[in-house]
Amino acid sequence: MGSLNLPHASSFKGGSETILRNVLESILKTYLRKNPTSNTIWELVQSMDNEKICYDHFTFRTFNVDGYGIDSLSSFFMDYGYKIGGELDFPKNKSKVKWFSPPDVHVPHDGHGLTYVPLPRIVIAEVLLDQLSAESQGIIRKYLKPEGGKQAVLSSTLGSLIWEKPTWTDFKQLAKENEFAAWTLIHGYTMNHLAFSVHRFKHQFSDIKFIKQFLEEKEFKLNTDGGVIKVSQDGLLLQVSSISDKLAVEFADGVTETIPASYIEFTQRLVLPQFKDVPFDEVKEFHRREAFELGNASNIMESTRFTADV
């Protein structure tokens, strides 16, 4: 494992890079264990010529409540060299998103798994409670324990709620106003979705159009909001996502219902116009389109939409 060139991150020394990668690996394993469709797609990607999988980003959700906001999770990653990349506001979902760019690390050319690939961006969304009704705020605050957000990373790695599992009655009432908040209440800090880094693939999967065709032929349900391939206004950010798994969950009042879980995404970042003459084998990440776009992200969020009345 190569050392990091991060003089600003004093905590990054010794085995700290190993710790970070082990945490990300645990988060990934928990996500795949809890989401059968995402796991099937992940295995298909990996099986393509024994692919070296790279990730564009890992995404999480939380609540903008003292001790539980974006900082409850981002502080861990920033201790390991991540930096704030930007943020987006989503008035429809009454939420805000911040994304964090990873530190530069040395990556062996012959490795595989999260141990030997570039680190993913981290994306964290928070529900803005003060924009919800008093009734919805009351439901959420009833479950959140003081200072519970301190266990955010542990919750993500284990896939366990920090707070008590909600009742179906509370979940159903919250979902009527804000499905984004209801999803977060029942799933907590479990990873909402991962995105593959398409341009890092070495075979046909390096073309997002092929990925779309491949997934459709395999009869996976894809998010069609804004088109199956979501394209940024500058045409340089292309994204495809599945529809979330629907899993049976037993709520605290003994009711079992099927609700949306997590999904999986493919993200392709094209080379910026000013670097179009750079030879292909010399193109680096900084030559490619960075950041995210509101339109694409808004449509992708619909992957966890409740397709049935709750």
Contacts in CASP RR format, 6 or more apart in sequence:
PFRMAT RR
TARGET T0000
AUTHOR 0000-0000-0000
METHOD contacts of the structure
MODEL  1
MGSLNLPHASSFKGGSETILRNVLESILKTYLRKNPTSNTIWELVQSMDN
EKICYDHFTFRTFNVDGYGIDSLSSFFMDYGYKIGGELDFPKNKSKVKWF
SPPDVHVPHDGHGLTYVPLPRIVIAEVLLDQLSAESQGIIRKYLKPEGGK
QAVLSSTLGSLIWEKPTWTDFKQLAKENEFAAWTLIHGYTMNHLAFSVHR
FKHQFSDIKFIKQFLEEKEFKLNTDGGVIKVSQDGLLLQVSSISDKLAVE
FADGVTETIPASYIEFTQRLVLPQFKDVPFDEVKEFHRREAFELGNASNI
MESTRFTADV
1 17 0 8 1.000
1 18 0 8 1.000
1 106 0 8 1.000
1 115 0 8 1.000
2 17 0 8 1.000
2 105 0 8 1.000
2 106 0 8 1.000
3 17 0 8 1.000
3 106 0 8 1.000
4 12 0 8 1.000
4 17 0 8 1.000
4 81 0 8 1.000
4 103 0 8 1.000
4 104 0 8 1.000
4 105 0 8 1.000
4 106 0 8 1.000
5 104 0 8 1.000
6 12 0 8 1.000
6 81 0 8 1.000
6 103 0 8 1.000
6 104 0 8 1.000
8 81 0 8 1.000
9 79 0 8 1.000
9 80 0 8 1.000
9 81 0 8 1.000
9 103 0 8 1.000
11 79 0 8 1.000
11 80 0 8 1.000
11 81 0 8 1.000
12 80 0 8 1.000
12 81 0 8 1.000
12 103 0 8 1.000
16 80 0 8 1.000
17 80 0 8 1.000
17 105 0 8 1.000
19 80 0 8 1.000
20 77 0 8 1.000
20 80 0 8 1.000
20 119 0 8 1.000
21 114 0 8 1.000
21 115 0 8 1.000
21 119 0 8 1.000
23 76 0 8 1.000
23 153 0 8 1.000
23 157 0 8 1.000
24 58 0 8 1.000
24 114 0 8 1.000
24 119 0 8 1.000
24 120 0 8 1.000
25 113 0 8 1.000
25 114 0 8 1.000
25 115 0 8 1.000
26 157 0 8 1.000
27 58 0 8 1.000
27 156 0 8 1.000
27 157 0 8 1.000
27 191 0 8 1.000
28 58 0 8 1.000
28 114 0 8 1.000
28 191 0 8 1.000
28 194 0 8 1.000
30 156 0 8 1.000
30 157 0 8 1.000
30 158 0 8 1.000
30 159 0 8 1.000
30 190 0 8 1.000
30 191 0 8 1.000
31 38 0 8 1.000
31 190 0 8 1.000
31 191 0 8 1.000
31 194 0 8 1.000
31 262 0 8 1.000
32 38 0 8 1.000
32 39 0 8 1.000
32 42 0 8 1.000
33 39 0 8 1.000
34 159 0 8 1.000
34 190 0 8 1.000
34 247 0 8 1.000
34 261 0 8 1.000
34 262 0 8 1.000
35 244 0 8 1.000
35 245 0 8 1.000
35 247 0 8 1.000
35 261 0 8 1.000
35 262 0 8 1.000
35 263 0 8 1.000
35 264 0 8 1.000
36 245 0 8 1.000
37 220 0 8 1.000
37 242 0 8 1.000
37 245 0 8 1.000
37 263 0 8 1.000
37 264 0 8 1.000
38 193 0 8 1.000
38 194 0 8 1.000
38 242 0 8 1.000
38 245 0 8 1.000
38 262 0 8 1.000
38 263 0 8 1.000
38 264 0 8 1.000
41 215 0 8 1.000
41 220 0 8 1.000
41 242 0 8 1.000
41 264 0 8 1.000
42 53 0 8 1.000
42 264 0 8 1.000
44 218 0 8 1.000
45 51 0 8 1.000
45 53 0 8 1.000
45 196 0 8 1.000
45 205 0 8 1.000
46 53 0 8 1.000
48 201 0 8 1.000
48 203 0 8 1.000
48 204 0 8 1.000
48 205 0 8 1.000
49 202 0 8 1.000
49 203 0 8 1.000
50 112 0 8 1.000
51 201 0 8 1.000
51 202 0 8 1.000
51 203 0 8 1.000
51 205 0 8 1.000
52 111 0 8 1.000
52 112 0 8 1.000
52 113 0 8 1.000
52 116 0 8 1.000
52 117 0 8 1.000
52 200 0 8 1.000
52 202 0 8 1.000
53 112 0 8 1.000
53 113 0 8 1.000
53 117 0 8 1.000
53 196 0 8 1.000
54 117 0 8 1.000
54 118 0 8 1.000
54 196 0 8 1.000
54 197 0 8 1.000
54 200 0 8 1.000
54 201 0 8 1.000
55 114 0 8 1.000
55 117 0 8 1.000
55 120 0 8 1.000
55 194 0 8 1.000
55 195 0 8 1.000
55 196 0 8 1.000
55 197 0 8 1.000
56 120 0 8 1.000
56 121 0 8 1.000
56 195 0 8 1.000
56 196 0 8 1.000
56 197 0 8 1.000
56 198 0 8 1.000
56 265 0 8 1.000
56 267 0 8 1.000
56 269 0 8 1.000
57 99 0 8 1.000
57 120 0 8 1.000
57 121 0 8 1.000
57 122 0 8 1.000
57 123 0 8 1.000
57 194 0 8 1.000
57 195 0 8 1.000
57 267 0 8 1.000
58 120 0 8 1.000
58 121 0 8 1.000
58 122 0 8 1.000
58 123 0 8 1.000
58 191 0 8 1.000
58 194 0 8 1.000
58 195 0 8 1.000
59 123 0 8 1.000
59 124 0 8 1.000
59 125 0 8 1.000
59 191 0 8 1.000
59 192 0 8 1.000
59 193 0 8 1.000
59 194 0 8 1.000
59 195 0 8 1.000
60 73 0 8 1.000
60 122 0 8 1.000
60 123 0 8 1.000
60 124 0 8 1.000
60 125 0 8 1.000
60 156 0 8 1.000
60 189 0 8 1.000
60 190 0 8 1.000
60 191 0 8 1.000
60 192 0 8 1.000
61 95 0 8 1.000
61 124 0 8 1.000
61 125 0 8 1.000
61 126 0 8 1.000
61 127 0 8 1.000
61 180 0 8 1.000
61 183 0 8 1.000
61 184 0 8 1.000
61 187 0 8 1.000
61 188 0 8 1.000
61 189 0 8 1.000
61 192 0 8 1.000
62 68 0 8 1.000
62 69 0 8 1.000
62 70 0 8 1.000
62 72 0 8 1.000
62 73 0 8 1.000
62 124 0 8 1.000
62 125 0 8 1.000
62 126 0 8 1.000
62 127 0 8 1.000
62 152 0 8 1.000
62 184 0 8 1.000
62 188 0 8 1.000
62 189 0 8 1.000
63 69 0 8 1.000
63 126 0 8 1.000
63 127 0 8 1.000
63 129 0 8 1.000
63 140 0 8 1.000
63 144 0 8 1.000
63 181 0 8 1.000
63 184 0 8 1.000
64 70 0 8 1.000
64 96 0 8 1.000
64 126 0 8 1.000
64 127 0 8 1.000
64 128 0 8 1.000
64 129 0 8 1.000
64 130 0 8 1.000
65 129 0 8 1.000
65 140 0 8 1.000
65 141 0 8 1.000
65 144 0 8 1.000
67 147 0 8 1.000
67 148 0 8 1.000
67 149 0 8 1.000
67 150 0 8 1.000
68 144 0 8 1.000
68 148 0 8 1.000
68 149 0 8 1.000
68 152 0 8 1.000
69 126 0 8 1.000
69 149 0 8 1.000
70 96 0 8 1.000
70 98 0 8 1.000
70 124 0 8 1.000
70 125 0 8 1.000
70 126 0 8 1.000
72 149 0 8 1.000
72 150 0 8 1.000
72 152 0 8 1.000
73 122 0 8 1.000
73 124 0 8 1.000
73 152 0 8 1.000
73 153 0 8 1.000
73 156 0 8 1.000
73 189 0 8 1.000
74 82 0 8 1.000
74 84 0 8 1.000
74 98 0 8 1.000
74 100 0 8 1.000
74 122 0 8 1.000
74 124 0 8 1.000
76 152 0 8 1.000
76 153 0 8 1.000
77 100 0 8 1.000
77 122 0 8 1.000
78 84 0 8 1.000
78 100 0 8 1.000
80 103 0 8 1.000
81 102 0 8 1.000
81 103 0 8 1.000
82 100 0 8 1.000
82 101 0 8 1.000
82 102 0 8 1.000
82 103 0 8 1.000
82 122 0 8 1.000
83 100 0 8 1.000
83 101 0 8 1.000
83 103 0 8 1.000
84 98 0 8 1.000
84 99 0 8 1.000
84 100 0 8 1.000
84 101 0 8 1.000
85 98 0 8 1.000
85 99 0 8 1.000
85 100 0 8 1.000
85 101 0 8 1.000
85 291 0 8 1.000
86 98 0 8 1.000
86 99 0 8 1.000
86 291 0 8 1.000
87 96 0 8 1.000
87 97 0 8 1.000
87 98 0 8 1.000
87 99 0 8 1.000
88 96 0 8 1.000
88 97 0 8 1.000
88 292 0 8 1.000
88 294 0 8 1.000
88 297 0 8 1.000
89 95 0 8 1.000
89 96 0 8 1.000
89 97 0 8 1.000
89 294 0 8 1.000
90 96 0 8 1.000
90 97 0 8 1.000
90 125 0 8 1.000
90 294 0 8 1.000
90 297 0 8 1.000
90 298 0 8 1.000
90 301 0 8 1.000
92 298 0 8 1.000
93 127 0 8 1.000
93 178 0 8 1.000
93 180 0 8 1.000
93 298 0 8 1.000
93 301 0 8 1.000
94 127 0 8 1.000
94 128 0 8 1.000
94 131 0 8 1.000
94 132 0 8 1.000
94 178 0 8 1.000
94 180 0 8 1.000
94 181 0 8 1.000
95 125 0 8 1.000
95 126 0 8 1.000
95 127 0 8 1.000
95 128 0 8 1.000
95 180 0 8 1.000
96 125 0 8 1.000
96 126 0 8 1.000
96 128 0 8 1.000
97 123 0 8 1.000
97 124 0 8 1.000
97 125 0 8 1.000
97 126 0 8 1.000
97 292 0 8 1.000
97 297 0 8 1.000
98 123 0 8 1.000
98 124 0 8 1.000
99 121 0 8 1.000
99 122 0 8 1.000
99 123 0 8 1.000
99 124 0 8 1.000
99 291 0 8 1.000
99 292 0 8 1.000
100 121 0 8 1.000
100 122 0 8 1.000
100 123 0 8 1.000
100 124 0 8 1.000
101 121 0 8 1.000
101 290 0 8 1.000
102 118 0 8 1.000
102 119 0 8 1.000
102 120 0 8 1.000
102 121 0 8 1.000
102 122 0 8 1.000
103 119 0 8 1.000
105 118 0 8 1.000
105 119 0 8 1.000
107 116 0 8 1.000
107 117 0 8 1.000
107 118 0 8 1.000
108 116 0 8 1.000
110 116 0 8 1.000
111 117 0 8 1.000
117 200 0 8 1.000
118 197 0 8 1.000
118 200 0 8 1.000
118 285 0 8 1.000
120 194 0 8 1.000
120 195 0 8 1.000
120 197 0 8 1.000
123 292 0 8 1.000
125 180 0 8 1.000
125 192 0 8 1.000
127 140 0 8 1.000
127 178 0 8 1.000
127 180 0 8 1.000
127 181 0 8 1.000
127 184 0 8 1.000
129 136 0 8 1.000
129 137 0 8 1.000
129 140 0 8 1.000
129 141 0 8 1.000
130 137 0 8 1.000
132 140 0 8 1.000
132 177 0 8 1.000
132 178 0 8 1.000
132 181 0 8 1.000
133 177 0 8 1.000
135 173 0 8 1.000
135 177 0 8 1.000
136 173 0 8 1.000
136 174 0 8 1.000
136 177 0 8 1.000
136 178 0 8 1.000
136 181 0 8 1.000
139 166 0 8 1.000
139 170 0 8 1.000
139 173 0 8 1.000
139 174 0 8 1.000
139 185 0 8 1.000
140 174 0 8 1.000
140 181 0 8 1.000
140 185 0 8 1.000
142 170 0 8 1.000
143 163 0 8 1.000
143 164 0 8 1.000
143 166 0 8 1.000
143 170 0 8 1.000
143 185 0 8 1.000
144 163 0 8 1.000
145 162 0 8 1.000
145 163 0 8 1.000
148 162 0 8 1.000
148 163 0 8 1.000
149 155 0 8 1.000
149 162 0 8 1.000
151 162 0 8 1.000
152 162 0 8 1.000
152 189 0 8 1.000
153 189 0 8 1.000
155 161 0 8 1.000
155 162 0 8 1.000
155 188 0 8 1.000
155 189 0 8 1.000
155 190 0 8 1.000
156 189 0 8 1.000
156 190 0 8 1.000
156 191 0 8 1.000
159 189 0 8 1.000
159 190 0 8 1.000
161 186 0 8 1.000
161 187 0 8 1.000
161 188 0 8 1.000
162 188 0 8 1.000
162 189 0 8 1.000
164 252 0 8 1.000
165 186 0 8 1.000
165 251 0 8 1.000
165 252 0 8 1.000
166 174 0 8 1.000
166 185 0 8 1.000
166 186 0 8 1.000
166 251 0 8 1.000
166 252 0 8 1.000
167 251 0 8 1.000
167 252 0 8 1.000
167 253 0 8 1.000
167 255 0 8 1.000
168 251 0 8 1.000
168 252 0 8 1.000
168 253 0 8 1.000
168 254 0 8 1.000
168 255 0 8 1.000
168 257 0 8 1.000
169 253 0 8 1.000
170 185 0 8 1.000
171 182 0 8 1.000
171 185 0 8 1.000
171 186 0 8 1.000
171 251 0 8 1.000
171 259 0 8 1.000
171 310 0 8 1.000
172 310 0 8 1.000
174 181 0 8 1.000
174 182 0 8 1.000
174 185 0 8 1.000
175 181 0 8 1.000
175 182 0 8 1.000
175 306 0 8 1.000
175 310 0 8 1.000
176 310 0 8 1.000
179 304 0 8 1.000
179 305 0 8 1.000
179 306 0 8 1.000
180 301 0 8 1.000
180 304 0 8 1.000
182 306 0 8 1.000
182 310 0 8 1.000
183 192 0 8 1.000
183 259 0 8 1.000
183 260 0 8 1.000
183 304 0 8 1.000
186 249 0 8 1.000
186 251 0 8 1.000
186 259 0 8 1.000
187 261 0 8 1.000
187 262 0 8 1.000
190 262 0 8 1.000
191 262 0 8 1.000
192 262 0 8 1.000
192 263 0 8 1.000
192 304 0 8 1.000
193 241 0 8 1.000
193 262 0 8 1.000
193 263 0 8 1.000
193 264 0 8 1.000
193 265 0 8 1.000
193 303 0 8 1.000
194 264 0 8 1.000
194 265 0 8 1.000
195 239 0 8 1.000
195 241 0 8 1.000
195 264 0 8 1.000
195 265 0 8 1.000
195 266 0 8 1.000
195 267 0 8 1.000
196 205 0 8 1.000
196 264 0 8 1.000
196 265 0 8 1.000
196 266 0 8 1.000
196 267 0 8 1.000
197 267 0 8 1.000
197 269 0 8 1.000
198 205 0 8 1.000
198 206 0 8 1.000
198 207 0 8 1.000
198 208 0 8 1.000
198 211 0 8 1.000
198 238 0 8 1.000
198 266 0 8 1.000
198 267 0 8 1.000
198 268 0 8 1.000
198 269 0 8 1.000
199 206 0 8 1.000
199 268 0 8 1.000
199 269 0 8 1.000
199 270 0 8 1.000
199 288 0 8 1.000
200 206 0 8 1.000
204 210 0 8 1.000
204 214 0 8 1.000
205 211 0 8 1.000
205 214 0 8 1.000
207 268 0 8 1.000
208 229 0 8 1.000
208 238 0 8 1.000
208 239 0 8 1.000
208 240 0 8 1.000
208 266 0 8 1.000
208 268 0 8 1.000
209 229 0 8 1.000
211 240 0 8 1.000
211 266 0 8 1.000
212 222 0 8 1.000
212 228 0 8 1.000
212 229 0 8 1.000
212 240 0 8 1.000
215 222 0 8 1.000
215 240 0 8 1.000
215 242 0 8 1.000
216 222 0 8 1.000
216 228 0 8 1.000
220 242 0 8 1.000
221 242 0 8 1.000
221 243 0 8 1.000
222 228 0 8 1.000
222 240 0 8 1.000
222 241 0 8 1.000
222 242 0 8 1.000
222 243 0 8 1.000
223 240 0 8 1.000
223 241 0 8 1.000
223 242 0 8 1.000
223 243 0 8 1.000
223 263 0 8 1.000
223 299 0 8 1.000
223 300 0 8 1.000
223 302 0 8 1.000
223 303 0 8 1.000
225 299 0 8 1.000
225 300 0 8 1.000
225 302 0 8 1.000
226 299 0 8 1.000
227 299 0 8 1.000
228 240 0 8 1.000
229 238 0 8 1.000
229 239 0 8 1.000
229 240 0 8 1.000
230 238 0 8 1.000
230 239 0 8 1.000
230 240 0 8 1.000
230 241 0 8 1.000
230 295 0 8 1.000
230 296 0 8 1.000
230 299 0 8 1.000
230 300 0 8 1.000
231 237 0 8 1.000
231 238 0 8 1.000
231 296 0 8 1.000
232 238 0 8 1.000
232 289 0 8 1.000
232 293 0 8 1.000
232 295 0 8 1.000
232 296 0 8 1.000
233 293 0 8 1.000
234 289 0 8 1.000
235 270 0 8 1.000
236 269 0 8 1.000
236 270 0 8 1.000
236 271 0 8 1.000
236 272 0 8 1.000
236 288 0 8 1.000
236 289 0 8 1.000
237 267 0 8 1.000
237 268 0 8 1.000
237 269 0 8 1.000
237 270 0 8 1.000
237 289 0 8 1.000
237 292 0 8 1.000
237 293 0 8 1.000
237 296 0 8 1.000
238 267 0 8 1.000
238 268 0 8 1.000
238 270 0 8 1.000
239 265 0 8 1.000
239 266 0 8 1.000
239 267 0 8 1.000
239 268 0 8 1.000
239 296 0 8 1.000
239 300 0 8 1.000
240 265 0 8 1.000
240 266 0 8 1.000
241 263 0 8 1.000
241 264 0 8 1.000
241 265 0 8 1.000
241 266 0 8 1.000
241 300 0 8 1.000
241 303 0 8 1.000
242 263 0 8 1.000
242 264 0 8 1.000
242 265 0 8 1.000
242 303 0 8 1.000
243 263 0 8 1.000
243 303 0 8 1.000
244 260 0 8 1.000
244 261 0 8 1.000
244 262 0 8 1.000
244 263 0 8 1.000
244 303 0 8 1.000
244 304 0 8 1.000
245 260 0 8 1.000
245 261 0 8 1.000
245 262 0 8 1.000
245 263 0 8 1.000
246 258 0 8 1.000
246 259 0 8 1.000
246 260 0 8 1.000
246 261 0 8 1.000
246 307 0 8 1.000
247 258 0 8 1.000
247 259 0 8 1.000
247 261 0 8 1.000
248 256 0 8 1.000
248 257 0 8 1.000
248 258 0 8 1.000
249 256 0 8 1.000
249 257 0 8 1.000
249 258 0 8 1.000
249 259 0 8 1.000
250 256 0 8 1.000
251 257 0 8 1.000
257 310 0 8 1.000
258 308 0 8 1.000
259 306 0 8 1.000
259 310 0 8 1.000
260 304 0 8 1.000
260 305 0 8 1.000
260 306 0 8 1.000
261 304 0 8 1.000
262 304 0 8 1.000
263 303 0 8 1.000
263 304 0 8 1.000
265 300 0 8 1.000
265 303 0 8 1.000
269 288 0 8 1.000
269 289 0 8 1.000
269 290 0 8 1.000
270 288 0 8 1.000
270 289 0 8 1.000
271 278 0 8 1.000
271 283 0 8 1.000
271 287 0 8 1.000
271 288 0 8 1.000
271 289 0 8 1.000
272 287 0 8 1.000
272 288 0 8 1.000
272 289 0 8 1.000
275 283 0 8 1.000
275 287 0 8 1.000
278 287 0 8 1.000
END
